[in-house]
């Protein structure tokens, strides 16, 4: 049985968003307060998107695979 296409796409998107969030957390100190504020806002937005995907697709959070369901 294959994975639901929407779940598969969400899984890929969460993977990409997680990598982006990790890259944002690794950034060095930013030159201005405005830049740091934009950076913090971007990281918060990415985290929000990940949380929304986990809410819509609980299998993502559980780490379930189609065969484990």
C-alpha positions in Angstrom: 0.0 0.0 0.0 1.4 3.3 -1.0 1.5 6.5 1.1 -1.2 9.1 0.6 0.2 11.7 -1.8 -0.7 14.6 0.4 1.0 13.0 3.4 4.1 12.2 1.3 4.2 15.9 0.1 3.8 17.1 3.7 6.5 14.8 4.8 8.9 16.2 2.2 7.9 19.8 3.0 8.5 19.2 6.8 11.9 17.8 6.0 12.8 20.9 3.9 11.4 23.3 6.5 13.3 21.5 9.3 16.5 21.9 7.3 15.8 25.6 6.8 15.1 26.1 10.5 18.4 24.4 11.4 20.2 26.6 9.0 18.6 29.7 10.5 19.6 28.6 14.0 23.2 28.2 12.9 23.5 31.7 11.6 26.1 33.9 13.2 25.2 37.2 14.9 23.4 39.6 12.6 24.7 43.1 12.0 21.7 45.1 13.1 18.7 44.8 15.4 16.4 45.0 12.4 18.2 42.1 10.7 18.0 40.0 13.9 14.3 40.8 14.2 13.6 39.7 10.6 15.7 36.5 11.3 13.7 35.8 14.4 10.4 36.4 12.6 11.5 34.0 9.8 12.4 31.3 12.2 9.1 31.7 14.0 7.2 31.5 10.7 9.1 28.3 9.8 8.3 26.7 13.2 4.7 27.7 12.8 4.4 26.1 9.4 6.0 22.9 10.8 3.5 22.9 13.7 0.6 23.4 11.3 1.7 20.5 9.1 2.0 18.3 12.2 -1.5 19.3 13.3 -3.0 18.5 9.9 -1.0 15.3 9.4 -0.6 13.6 12.8 1.3 10.8 11.2 4.2 13.2 10.6 4.6 13.7 14.4 4.2 10.1 15.2 6.9 9.2 12.6 4.4 6.6 11.1 5.1 5.0 7.8 2.3 3.6 5.6 3.1 0.0 6.7 3.1 1.0 10.4 -0.4 2.5 10.2 
